[in-house]
Amino acid sequence: GDGTLRGLCSLCEFIPASVQTFFIPVTIDSDLSGTDCIGQHTGIEVGSEKIRSYMADARTHKRVYIVEMMGARGGFHALNSCLGARAHLAVLPISEIDHKKVADAINKREECVIVVAEGYKRDEREAKGEKMNAAEYFYEELKQTGIKINKRVVCEPFSRDIRGAAPNNQDITLAQRMAYNVASYLKVGTSRLMPAVLSGREYAIPFHMIKTDNE
């Protein structure tokens, strides 16, 4: 993601242009514009499966789960995992939430699963010195509305085991396509490019044109 790219660009300031250098987009949260990223498809698949498990438990026990998922700035992983599992609400870093409406809606349901991106109000939380994760912070905001939620609420921290999931076929195929493209770019002598695949189109993005955002 962003940190790896910044590190590579800094390194390129010290190595000669004759050394061919490439950046491979590997990030579960797909926070690089203009391309699919290796890992994003597996992340959504595994993330959705985890959320579906919470939804089953919520139905059985009439609970509310507020689950923190990956999503630093744009919230690609949290949003698409939520959609894939058909959970009830995705709260992203860019979301504007009416917390009273959410609390009222929860009380009208027998169960509920809310997915909150880890970057939700991160700057605000850090400025306050809050140690709560994004799910806990969102629940605290719901409580501050003064509306008592009439069910047990369980806040789950970010599921970091998603990072260790075995890649699915989509990500394996994407990695193979990018590897082939890098080999082609090496052969013709180009450098400082990121291989990109988007909507079936294969191309490359120069380092200085890469945007690390997914809003």
Beta strands, then each sheet from edge to edge (+ up, - down):
strand 1: 63-69
strand 2: 89-91
strand 3: 112-117
strand 4: 152-156
strand 5: 193-198
strand 6: 201-206
sheet 1: 2+ 3+ 1+ 4+
sheet 2: 5+ 6-
end
